[in-house]
Structure formats: structure tokens, C-alpha cells
Amino acid sequence: MTGNERLYLEIRNFVKKDEVDNFDIDFFAKKHSYKSMFALINKYVVVKKIVNDFKDPNAKIVLAKIENKLLFNPKLLKEIKKCKTMSTHRSSNFLFKDSQYI
């Protein structure tokens, strides 16, 4: 069982009875990314109110991972990864460039 399926089964318990059919249709209509899954959940329930009532701890972990992915901007993560490959100040000679004033 995938993480989204675990989360779906857990969230389905908190959806209003008259909206369960629409929730099922929306979930099975397409394969969900973390953004679309979070939007789907927020459409039917208030996440902050139900998180503490989860029975499946793995569903809670999946929801936490989705929320963590949404916190970071992908462009920022790309820049951070680029900075990790840069040399440190001690090992580089960036201060000793040729200058026209020497």
C-alpha cells in the first residue's frame, strides 16, 4: 500500500458522510503528487483539526512528509545543492585574482 493510499484511508474517516463519494471520485480520478494530494485533503477536511486523531501512524508520517515538501521552494533547494558543491573560502584563491591596479 502506498503512502497516498494510507493517507486516503485515514482521511476518509473524517470526511462528511455526504461528501465521501465525491472524495472517492476525486482521489481515484488521477495519480496525485504531493501538491495535489494536499489540495485534495484541504478541500474536504481541515488538516490541523484531525491530525491528532489519526489511528495509523504511517499515515501521519506521510502527511508530515507532504507538508515538509510544501514548505521548501524547489528553486531554493536547487540553489542550496549548488552551494554545497562550491569550494570553501580557505581552499579557494578567490582573493588573489589578477587586477589591473597591481
N, C-alpha and C positions, 0 to 999 in steps of 0.2 A: 504494500500500500504506500503510495507516495505521500509526501508531506501535505500537498494541497488536498488530497482526499481525506487525510486525517483531520485537517482543519475544517473541511467541508462538513464532515460528520459531526464534529463538535459544535460548530456554529449553527448547524441545522436545528439543534435542540433549543436554541434561543430565538429563532425566527418566529414571528407571529404565525398562528395557525392558518390564517387566510393568505399569507404570503409565501408559504412553504413551496407551493407548486411553482411559483414564479422564480423563487430562489433556485430550485432544482433545474429549471429550464435554463436559467442564466449560467449556472455552473457548467452544465453539460453541453452548452452551445459551442464552446471553444476551449482550447487549451490555454490556461492562464499563466501569465508572467506574474512576477511579484507585484507589479503596479496594478494590473487588472484584478488580481485576487484581492488586494487590499481595498480597491474601489468597490468590488462586489460585496465584500463584507460590510463596509461602511454604508452601503446602500440599504441594507436590511437590518443591521443592528448597530448599537453604539459599543464599540470595542472596549472602551475603558470601563464600562459598567459590568461586562461579562467575563473579563479575563480571569478574575479571581474565582469564578465558578466553574472553570474547566475541570473535567474529570480525567481527561487524557493528558498527561504531562508532555507527551511528544507533540501534541497539537499546540500547546503553549510555546514550546520551543520553536516550532515552525512559524508561529505568529511573531515571535520575537525576532527571528531571522529576517522576516519580511519587513518588519518595522525598522530594523537596523539598516537594511539595504536602502530604504527610502530616506534615511537621514543624511546619507552622503551623496554629494553631487558627483556623477561619474567623471565629469571633466576635472574636478578637483582630485579625484583618485588617480587619474591619468598623470596629472602633474606631480603628485606625490611619488608615484612609481618612477617618474623620470628623474626626480631629485635624488632618489635612492641610488641611482647609478652614477651620479656625479661624484667627482673626487672631493675629498675634504680639503680644507684650506692648507693644512700642513703639507700635504703631499702634492699640491699643485703649485705651479710657479706663476700664478696669475698676477702677482705684484711686479714681476720682472719682465715686463713687455718692452719691446723696442719703442723708443719715444723720439720724437723729433727735437726735443728740448735737451737731450743729453749731449 
